[in-house]
Amino acid sequence: MVSNIQFKDQLWLMDEALYEAERAYGIDEVPIGAVVVSADGAIISRAHNIKEKTFNPCGHAEILALTEAAKNMGNWRLVNCSIFVTLEPCPMCLSAMIQARISTLYFGAYDPKGGSLSLNYNFYKDQKLNHTFDVIGGIRHFECSRILSRFFKEKRSGHNKF
């Protein structure tokens, strides 16, 4: 399966996910954002991390965006939908994407310490599972990495942005 979303639209949609990451940053959450889009590229849902504020270990942007998209579509099967996320997903989020039946994952920054693909947990292409999908990484990598670096640098320095 090959993505049907044009490159210029991929950049714009990652910018929308980055907007969500900025929203997370603004509330002192790890700045990760996600958007789920239909086959024609229309945004179905958007979300950002809220793990710290809600004390919810599942409060990842991807999980929240997939949940909202399923509600908006009236179906948990998000066939022909894609997700754009600013950071390579963790194993939990990658598994949720399999369960949701997305068609393509687009992500920005690679995560060598917690990202499924970087850790070689390539569930998304495991033929033993009931669904596989395409993955395109590195979209707006610099911008996605920069917001995370800025956030953690401020955390380490004790900088209070409020």
Protein Blocks (a to p, Z undefined) as FASTA:
>chain_A
ZZfbdfklmmmmmmmmmmmmmmmmmnopacdddddddfkopafbdcddfklmnopaklcf
klmmmmmmmmmnopablghiacddfbdcdfklmmmmmmnopabdcdfbdcfklpmklnop
afklmmkbmbdcdddehiaklmmmmmmmmmmmmmmnopafZZ
